[in-house]
Amino acid sequence: MPTEDSSLLGPPPMVRSSSSEISVSVSPEQSKAATGAHRLEFGETDFVALCDTLRVSDIVRANAWKTYEKVSSADGTLVGYSEKKKDMWGICIFIAAVDLDEMTFTFTELLKSIGMSVCTCFRLLREMDVNMDTISTKVDSNVSRLNKKYDVLSALYHKFERTCGLIYMIQPSSQTSAELSFPLVLKTSWITFLLAKGKVLQMEDDLVISFQLLLCVLDYFIKLSPPAMLKEPYKSHVSAMSINGSTRAPRRGQNRSTRTSKQTETDTKVIEVLCKEYGCNLDEVKNVYFTSFIPFLNSVGIVTSNGLPEVEDLSRQYEELYLKNKDIDARLFLDNDETLQRNHIECSQLERTPRKNNPDEELNLILPQTPVRAAMNTIQQLMMILNSASDKPSDNLISYFNNCTVNPNESILARVENLGNIFKEKFAEAVGQGCAEIGSQRYKLGVRLYYRLMESMLKSEEERLSVHNFSKLLNNNIFHTSLLACAVEVVMATYGRNASQSDGTSTETDLSFPWILNVLDLKAFDFYKVIESFIKAEPSLTREMIKHLERCEHRIMESLAWQSDSSLFDLIKQSKEREGQVDQPEPTCTLNFPLQHNHTAADLYLSPVRSPKKKGSTASLNPTPIIDAQPVLAPQTQKPQKSTSLSLFYKKVYRLAYLRLNTLCLRLLFDHPELEHLIWTLFQHTLQNEYELMKDRHLDQIMMCSMYGICKVKNVDLRFKIIVTAYKELTNTNQETFKRVLIREGQYDSIIVFYNLVFMQKLKTNILQYASNRPPTLSPIPHIPRSPYKFSNSPLRVPAGNNIYISPLKSPYKFSEGMLSPTKMTPRSRILVSIGESFGVSTSEKFQKINQMVGSSDRQLKRSAEVSTAPKPLKRLRFDIEGQDEADGSKHLPGESKFQQKLAEMTSTRTRMQKQKLNDGTDTSATEEK
């Protein structure tokens, strides 16, 4: 990052972002002069040789060497790699080539030329970015794409290899041709799959469709194989096919044979067995087979030899695709090539819980799920919800429609059909033209969920309001589009699970949120209104899907709702124009109130509905019934109603903003806790009164600028480079947030330039007030609630340094055979206790051991507090309740034991837990039990 000066406000010099810093402008004349002997100006002889091997241009060579000089000159940077010049050269050449759009080599060629594995390369790139901030957003995006593609290919190959071992006889039978071997079938099948995947799918990281396509390839080759090569049950099915006339036709030179169409029309037993074995939906796989795989076979003109497609011909066609994409040569998986070997320390994504050490204790040990199995199980959970649902309105819904003043039935059906056609078209554009029907299948699942949730919401509103006429709500186009979008998003996120995920949440893909908003032409602020009601109306949603929707809500509050075309700005302006009202969308006096409300989607979509406050009274939390009735005429002196949706939105934004600021302050300003309140006041003031600064920007950009500005006027040395380094360690952050900030229309630059030219210019007078003896009145600290979305948590670690985990009770049922049962989902711990089991001797001993462990940790805390009263801030916070917002520190009752206090602290946040831990350490002697 650029350096900052030491003026009062500390506006750093106006410099370009780091991605521009590493670029070197080279004119054509200079480029020509750099040839021949002059090439050594850009590096050592071995560096020049590496550039020649990769066929890079002189401008790439110059930029790569400039980057290498910058990296190698940094003190303490990339420890352990300073001696491995060739590795660093290769990475720098890759960075320069991507930035300049001059890729003359494939990613595999690069790895081969420097003898590096793909995982080591990804790790080194991450380290370079963390330490030097030399990676542009363009390079970061390219690396992310390669990483996801590698994860998918690696997961699929290992699944493919294990599956083939269960299908084929490894040792050839006497009845099998000597030319037809297991390695040949393995090689031909894998390359056929790679070619099909490359031609059928435009989206390279779709694990589910890729696996379904792999099953189609396996089905194809099983039917081509002689029964003597197969294991049961595949041997019996292929033998039966031969008897029934679907025989193999190993005639050399046969292409696009009638055999292909025959086997697609006759026997489906093999694909049924494969689908059942691996938990795939048979209809979906058949759809992939007929709409994608068979057209692929007909398009490539397969030539057969010994009953199998000729591997050389397939390999040649795949080579063309690989060279065009310039990425990973996945054929090398067949050779166990070292460049594709997964380093389990660096790349392992499997989630592991504490391992049991005592072999005498009973425990159901299970292996971690593979990415493919985890993806299939996630889909099965969704299917369990939708099995009983219909893609048409139920009788109950029809009844609600008939009760409306204006029956919405026809408009609802027309909207679903129209948006379905749009979705199908856009899905095919993103994934592949042959996948249109797959998109249609997923949309229909979303429609089922849409009708199911609509009925649930209406039942809830009926009970809440004691009314039956919901004509206004059910004829609201934005409500229906939002509800449908949310249902489809759940389906898309379920199928969009990436191979690199370990927690079931969705990573970024081409179809990731907010893709659905663009497809259905829906504004993010309108979509936000339905999320909370959606989650509460569907109790069967999985924990992962709840976390995903909550993350969607956070993204809307962070940036998506603040886009220039958002209706949010109109609502804010209307709020400010309200006669006699305070010039703010939400009074700050309500910040420290708990975020309790019983507003529903109906309230938010038909807002404003809340009567204005009377002087001296608090805001009513009871919504006005939303029915189709004659409005009550209000007195002419009554003030305009306040927007419920805007008020609730701002409350949530304030709480999310403070949460993130609090976390960052604990990392960076541990020695200056008094500054957090000042920073928050500036931050909140900006969101409330200078909201135009948020237009087309990100909440965290305002947060970082507020932190920097306050630290400068308070003479605390905190540079932007340190801020963004800590910021990158926060969850769900993107480097583009600080590398690419809107300066003015069409112009983007770094966070430092934004601070100089925009933020500081707008808020200079306000910031200077904090340097005076009479600073502005401080804004109340928001009350931070738990997440409103209820779901069970994964095993939680009791803080204090010992391996004590607490896991909530699990649901007593299984979703399907093979899925994790409650007992198997219990953490693998050294001492396993189930509250509620018979309290025998062994259980009593377990509790005694736990008490000893907790007691010893208390003494450790006491000793650490005596040694130092100002511990260093943690680089990585110790404790997290996954998926929940951070909560207030739990208060301890006088009669509570130490163990009970520890249990109570489990509801605290990781940041507040750190504070609580320090407080307990200082007065442990006063509270210790006698």
C-alpha positions, -999 to 999 in steps of 0.1 A, spaced: 0 0 0 12 36 -5 26 53 26 8 80 45 22 114 56 21 128 92 -2 158 88 -30 164 112 -56 144 94 -29 124 78 -41 123 42 -17 100 25 -2 112 -8 -23 107 -39 -8 76 -54 -21 48 -75 -32 15 -61 -8 -13 -55 -18 -30 -87 -6 0 -106 26 3 -86 39 -30 -99 32 -21 -135 60 -7 -156 52 14 -186 73 2 -216 70 19 -249 73 -1 -282 108 14 -287 119 3 -253 104 -31 -258 124 -36 -290 156 -24 -273 151 -50 -246 158 -79 -270 191 -98 -274 218 -89 -250 198 -61 -234 174 -88 -219 198 -91 -190 187 -57 -179 155 -74 -167 171 -101 -147 196 -129 -143 205 -154 -170 183 -181 -154 154 -157 -152 158 -149 -189 159 -186 -197 127 -192 -178 110 -164 -197 122 -179 -230 108 -213 -219 74 -197 -212 76 -177 -244 67 -144 -227 70 -110 -243 96 -84 -232 70 -62 -216 59 -92 -194 95 -100 -187 101 -64 -175 70 -63 -153 78 -97 -138 114 -86 -129 101 -54 -114 77 -73 -92 104 -98 -82 127 -69 -71 100 -54 -50 92 -87 -33 128 -97 -27 137 -63 -12 111 -65 15 124 -73 50 110 -105 65 88 -112 35 81 -148 24 105 -164 48 119 -196 33 114 -185 -4 142 -160 -7 166 -187 -17 142 -203 -42 145 -177 -69 131 -198 -96 98 -203 -77 95 -166 -71 104 -158 -108 77 -181 -120 50 -165 -97 60 -130 -108 59 -140 -145 24 -154 -139 13 -121 -122 26 -100 -150 12 -121 -177 -23 -121 -162 -22 -83 -155 -12 -76 -191 -35 -102 -207 -5 -119 -224 -7 -155 -213 16 -173 -236 17 -204 -214 -7 -227 -196 -8 -228 -158 4 -264 -159 34 -254 -181 43 -228 -155 42 -253 -126 62 -278 -147 89 -252 -155 95 -243 -119 88 -277 -103 60 -265 -81 27 -281 -70 -6 -263 -76 -12 -261 -38 22 -246 -31 16 -221 -59 -17 -210 -45 -2 -206 -10 27 -186 -22 4 -163 -41 -17 -157 -10 15 -150 11 27 -125 -15 -6 -107 -13 -8 -107 25 28 -95 29 33 -73 -1 -2 -65 -14 12 -71 -49 -17 -90 -63 -42 -70 -84 -79 -79 -82 -76 -92 -118 -49 -117 -107 -68 -125 -76 -99 -134 -96 -79 -155 -120 -63 -174 -91 -96 -179 -75 -110 -194 -107 -80 -218 -110 -83 -228 -74 -120 -237 -77 -114 -256 -109 -86 -275 -93 -108 -283 -63 -136 -296 -85 -113 -317 -107 -94 -331 -78 -125 -341 -59 -140 -357 -91 -109 -376 -100 -105 -392 -66 -142 -401 -67 -138 -414 -102 -108 -435 -93 -125 -451 -62 -157 -457 -82 -139 -475 -111 -122 -497 -85 -157 -508 -74 -169 -513 -110 -141 -530 -129 -119 -561 -123 -84 -548 -119 -68 -581 -129 -78 -590 -165 -99 -622 -170 -90 -649 -195 -122 -640 -213 -110 -604 -218 -90 -592 -248 -53 -586 -239 -56 -552 -255 -85 -542 -232 -72 -535 -197 -83 -517 -166 -58 -489 -170 -69 -483 -206 -106 -481 -196 -97 -458 -167 -77 -435 -190 -102 -434 -218 -132 -428 -194 -114 -399 -176 -103 -382 -208 -138 -386 -223 -152 -370 -191 -128 -341 -193 -137 -335 -230 -174 -337 -222 -171 -313 -193 -151 -288 -213 -176 -288 -242 -209 -291 -222 -202 -268 -193 -192 -232 -195 -191 -229 -157 -161 -249 -146 -167 -251 -109 -202 -266 -109 -195 -297 -88 -230 -312 -90 -236 -311 -128 -200 -322 -133 -205 -353 -111 -238 -361 -128 -220 -359 -162 -193 -382 -148 -220 -408 -139 -232 -405 -175 -197 -413 -188 -194 -442 -164 -227 -456 -176 -215 -453 -212 -183 -472 -206 -198 -498 -184 -222 -507 -213 -192 -508 -237 -172 -531 -214 -173 -569 -217 -191 -585 -187 -159 -604 -177 -143 -570 -168 -171 -559 -145 -180 -566 -109 -215 -571 -96 -241 -557 -100 -229 -541 -132 -218 -575 -147 -254 -589 -145 -270 -558 -160 -245 -557 -190 -250 -595 -195 -287 -590 -196 -284 -563 -221 -263 -586 -244 -290 -613 -241 -317 -587 -250 -299 -576 -281 -281 -544 -269 -248 -560 -277 -214 -544 -280 -203 -537 -316 -165 -535 -315 -161 -526 -351 -131 -504 -357 -138 -470 -373 -175 -469 -362 -184 -433 -353 -217 -418 -341 -229 -454 -342 -265 -465 -339 -252 -483 -308 -252 -449 -290 -289 -443 -297 -298 -479 -289 -283 -479 -255 -299 -446 -246 -334 -459 -255 -332 -494 -240 -316 -500 -206 -314 -476 -177 -305 -502 -150 -269 -492 -149 -275 -455 -144 -302 -463 -118 -276 -484 -98 -251 -456 -100 -276 -429 -89 -287 -450 -60 -251 -458 -50 -241 -421 -49 -273 -404 -38 -281 -387 -71 -315 -378 -83 -322 -402 -112 -344 -378 -132 -317 -351 -130 -290 -375 -142 -312 -387 -170 -318 -351 -180 -280 -345 -182 -276 -378 -202 -302 -370 -229 -298 -332 -231 -261 -329 -227 -241 -361 -229 -257 -377 -260 -254 -345 -280 -218 -344 -269 -212 -379 -282 -228 -371 -315 -207 -339 -319 -172 -352 -313 -173 -381 -338 -160 -408 -316 -139 -435 -333 -138 -469 -316 -110 -494 -312 -114 -527 -293 -149 -517 -284 -137 -484 -268 -133 -449 -282 -97 -443 -294 -79 -426 -265 -55 -407 -288 -83 -390 -307 -100 -380 -274 -67 -368 -260 -60 -347 -290 -94 -330 -288 -89 -323 -251 -55 -309 -258 -70 -282 -280 -94 -272 -252 -66 -272 -226 -43 -250 -247 -72 -226 -254 -81 -222 -217 -44 -221 -206 -51 -236 -173 -48 -271 -158 -40 -303 -177 -63 -326 -158 -50 -357 -177 -20 -356 -154 -42 -369 -125 -39 -403 -143 -1 -402 -138 -3 -390 -102 17 -360 -114 35 -341 -86 22 -308 -98 -14 -319 -91 -7 -337 -58 -27 -323 -29 -6 -313 1 -28 -323 30 -15 -296 52 -18 -268 27 -49 -278 8 -70 -302 29 -105 -288 33 -120 -317 53 -134 -305 87 -121 -325 116 -132 -323 152 -111 -332 183 -99 -368 181 -106 -393 208 -74 -407 225 -88 -433 249 -96 -465 229 -117 -478 258 -144 -452 254 -173 -460 231 -175 -438 201 -189 -441 166 -160 -432 144 -168 -419 109 -146 -407 82 -150 -370 70 -174 -367 41 -158 -362 6 -169 -331 -12 -190 -351 -36 -208 -370 -9 -214 -338 11 -229 -321 -19 -252 -350 -26 -263 -351 10 -271 -314 10 -293 -319 -20 -310 -348 -4 -319 -326 26 -335 -301 3 -354 -329 -14 -367 -341 19 -384 -307 23 -398 -306 -12 -409 -342 -17 -444 -334 -5 -446 -300 -21 -462 -292 -55 -452 -268 -83 -488 -256 -84 -508 -237 -57 -523 -260 -31 -560 -260 -22 -552 -239 8 -535 -213 -13 -564 -213 -38 -587 -206 -8 -566 -176 2 -566 -164 -34 -604 -167 -35 -608 -146 -4 -590 -117 -19 -609 -87 -33 -589 -91 -65 -581 -127 -71 -543 -129 -77 -543 -165 -90 -539 -158 -127 -513 -131 -122 -493 -154 -99 -493 -183 -124 -484 -160 -153 -455 -145 -133 -441 -179 -124 -442 -190 -160 -427 -158 -174 -399 -157 -149 -393 -194 -155 -386 -188 -191 -362 -160 -183 -344 -181 -157 -341 -211 -181 -325 -188 -207 -301 -171 -183 -291 -204 -167 -282 -218 -201 -262 -187 -209 -242 -191 -177 -237 -229 -175 -240 -241 -211 -267 -242 -238 -271 -279 -234 -281 -273 -197 -313 -254 -202 -334 -283 -190 -313 -286 -159 -320 -250 -152 -357 -257 -157 -356 -285 -132 -339 -263 -106 -364 -235 -112 -393 -260 -106 -378 -269 -73 -377 -232 -64 -413 -229 -74 -423 -257 -51 -405 -240 -22 -421 -206 -32 -457 -220 -29 -448 -238 3 -434 -207 19 -463 -185 6 -488 -208 23 -468 -208 55 -465 -170 56 -502 -165 50 -512 -189 77 -489 -170 101 -504 -137 91 -539 -151 95 -532 -162 130 -514 -129 138 -540 -105 124 -572 -126 124 -580 -117 89 -586 -137 57 -583 -111 30 -547 -105 18 -555 -88 -15 -530 -60 -12 -501 -83 -3 -510 -111 -28 -513 -86 -57 -480 -70 -49 -456 -79 -77 -424 -71 -58 -434 -93 -29 -440 -123 -52 -408 -118 -72 -388 -114 -40 -403 -146 -24 -397 -166 -56 -362 -152 -59 -354 -163 -23 -368 -198 -29 -348 -202 -61 -317 -188 -44 -320 -216 -17 -321 -242 -45 -292 -226 -64 -270 -224 -33 -278 -260 -24 -267 -272 -58 -239 -247 -59 -218 -262 -32 -182 -260 -42 -156 -288 -38 -134 -266 -15 -162 -261 11 -161 -277 44 -190 -261 62 -217 -263 36 -219 -226 28 -217 -215 -8 -186 -200 -23 -186 -175 -52 -195 -190 -86 -210 -176 -117 -245 -184 -103 -238 -171 -68 -259 -144 -52 -267 -118 -64 -270 -136 -98 -307 -143 -92 -314 -106 -86 -300 -97 -120 -319 -126 -137 -353 -116 -122 -346 -78 -124 -351 -74 -86 -335 -47 -65 -314 -59 -35 -333 -37 -10 -366 -53 -20 -351 -88 -18 -338 -80 17 -374 -75 30 -384 -112 26 -353 -129 40 -361 -129 77 -397 -139 72 -386 -166 48 -363 -182 73 -388 -181 101 -416 -195 79 -395 -226 69 -384 -245 100 -369 -273 79 -342 -252 64 -308 -266 70 -283 -247 91 -261 -241 60 -290 -225 41 -299 -203 70 -262 -191 72 -263 -186 34 -294 -164 35 -280 -145 65 -249 -138 45 -270 -126 16 -287 -102 40 -253 -89 52 -241 -84 16 -272 -63 9 -266 -42 39 -229 -38 31 -231 -27 -5 -259 -41 -27 -287 -19 -12 -264 11 -16 -262 9 -54 -271 42 -72 -303 28 -87 -316 14 -53 -349 25 -39 -332 29 -6 -320 64 -14 -356 75 -23 -368 62 10 -341 81 29 -349 113 11 -386 109 19 -377 103 55 -356 135 56 -385 155 40 -410 144 66 -425 175 82 -412 182 117 -392 150 119 -356 147 129 -333 146 99 -324 110 102 -338 77 90 -336 60 124 -331 78 158 -297 70 174 -315 68 208 -329 34 198 -295 19 190 -290 5 225 -325 -11 225 -327 -48 217 -336 -54 181 -370 -69 189 -398 -66 164 -426 -86 150 -427 -71 116 -433 -96 88 -427 -94 51 -462 -81 47 -454 -51 68 -422 -44 49 -435 -47 14 -466 -25 22 -446 -1 44 -451 26 56 -476 11 81 -464 23 115 -481 53 130 -457 81 138 -445 85 174 -462 108 197 -440 132 216 -424 114 246 -435 80 235 -416 50 222 -421 36 188 -448 10 185 -436 -24 176 -470 -37 167 -476 -35 130 -509 -23 115 -529 -51 100 -524 -54 62 -558 -61 48 -579 -49 19 -602 -26 38 -613 10 37 -586 32 53 -594 52 84 -593 89 77 -565 104 97 -567 140 111 -552 165 87 -526 174 113 -512 139 115 -476 136 103 -467 112 75 -461 77 85 -426 64 89 -412 37 67 -410 4 86 -387 -12 61 -363 18 62 -363 19 100 -356 -18 104 -330 -17 77 -310 10 94 -312 -7 127 -297 -38 112 -271 -18 93 -260 -1 125 -256 -33 143 -237 -50 115 -215 -19 111 -206 -19 148 -200 -56 149 -173 -53 122 -158 -22 137 -156 -38 171 -138 -68 157 -113 -47 139 -107 -24 169 -99 -54 191 -73 -65 165 -57 -31 160 -65 -8 189 -62 -31 219 -41 -5 237 -65 23 229 -100 10 237 -113 46 243 -110 53 205 -136 27 195 -165 49 207 -151 79 189 -146 59 157 -181 45 160 -196 80 164 -179 92 132 -189 60 114 -226 63 125 -227 100 117 -215 93 82 -242 66 76 -269 89 90 -260 123 76 -236 117 48 -253 86 33 -245 97 -2 -209 86 5 -223 50 5 -236 52 -30 -220 25 -51 -195 19 -22 -191 -6 7 -199 -3 43 -163 -14 53 -148 14 32 -165 40 54 -154 20 85 -117 19 75 -117 56 67 -134 64 100 -108 44 119 -79 60 100 -92 96 105 -98 93 142 -64 77 148 -48 106 130 -64 134 150 -57 114 182 -20 110 172 -22 72 172 0 57 146 -22 34 125 -15 32 88 -38 21 61 -15 -8 53 -20 -21 88 -57 -16 87 -62 -35 54 -39 -63 65 -61 -68 96 -92 -63 75 -83 -92 52 -83 -115 82 -120 -108 89 -146 -132 76 -164 -127 43 -141 -99 31 -129 -92 -5 -97 -75 -14 -116 -54 -40 -132 -36 -11 -100 -16 -4 -82 -20 -38 -110 -7 -60 -131 21 -44 -153 46 -64 -137 80 -65 -161 97 -89 -183 84 -117 -164 58 -137 -131 63 -118 -119 38 -92 -88 37 -71 -74 25 -37 -90 32 -3 -62 57 3 -71 78 -27 -108 76 -17 -99 89 18 -78 118 3 -102 130 -24 -136 121 -11 -140 111 25 -116 136 42 -128 164 20 -165 157 30 -159 152 67 -128 172 75 -146 197 98 -164 169 116 -131 149 121 -112 179 135 -138 182 162 -125 150 178 -91 167 183 -107 195 205 -115 195 242 -152 194 233 -157 165 210 -191 157 195 -217 139 215 -209 102 213 -234 79 196 -249 51 217 -233 17 212 -258 -6 194 -273 -35 213 -259 -65 196 -284 -94 196 -280 -130 187 -290 -138 152 -328 -138 148 -324 -170 128 -326 -201 151 -304 -230 142 -282 -255 161 -246 -248 164 -216 -270 157 -195 -281 187 -183 -251 206 -150 -248 225 -152 -236 261 -126 -208 262 -96 -210 286 -72 -232 267 -85 -267 274 -102 -290 249 -137 -288 263 -164 -287 237 -202 -283 241 -225 -296 214 -263 -289 212 -287 -318 210 -293 -330 175 -326 -339 158 -334 -375 165 -341 -384 128 -319 -390 98 -325 -373 65 -316 -404 46 -295 -436 48 -259 -428 50 -262 -393 65 -248 -384 98 -269 -396 128 -270 -375 160 -246 -398 178 -221 -397 149 -224 -359 148 -212 -356 184 -177 -341 186 -149 -365 188 -137 -356 222 -115 -371 249 -143 -370 275 -177 -375 260 -207 -366 282 -244 -365 271 -266 -345 295 -295 -366 302 -278 -400 301 -280 -422 332 -257 -407 359 -234 -436 366 -199 -438 381 -183 -432 347 -203 -400 341 -195 -387 376 -158 -392 369 -161 -374 336 -177 -344 353 -149 -344 379 -123 -343 352 -141 -315 334 -142 -295 367 -105 -300 372 -97 -289 337 -118 -257 340 -103 -251 374 -68 -254 361 -76 -230 333 -89 -204 358 -56 -206 376 -38 -201 343 -58 -170 336 -50 -157 370 -13 -162 366 -13 -146 331 -32 -116 345 -5 -112 373 23 -113 347 9 -88 323 -21 -64 324 -18 -54 287 -17 -86 266 -11 -83 229 -41 -84 206 -49 -118 192 -42 -122 155 -69 -148 153 -98 -147 177 -102 -179 196 -139 -185 198 -168 -182 175 -205 -192 176 -208 -200 139 -236 -182 120 -246 -160 150 -242 -123 155 -220 -114 184 -239 -111 216 -234 -91 249 -212 -107 275 -232 -129 298 -237 -117 333 -228 -141 361 -252 -147 390 -236 -148 425 -246 -184 430 -232 -198 398 -203 -222 398 -173 -217 376 -185 -244 352 -219 -227 350 -202 -194 342 -183 -211 314 -215 -225 300 -231 -191 301 -202 -175 283 -208 -198 253 -234 -173 241 -209 -144 240 -191 -132 209 -156 -140 201 -147 -103 206 -166 -99 238 -154 -132 250 -119 -119 249 -129 -89 270 -147 -111 295 -117 -134 297 -95 -105 307 -120 -93 332 -123 -127 348 -85 -129 350 -81 -97 370 -106 -105 397 -105 -143 398 -93 -142 434 -123 -123 445 -148 -146 428 -131 -180 434 -152 -205 452 -141 -213 488 
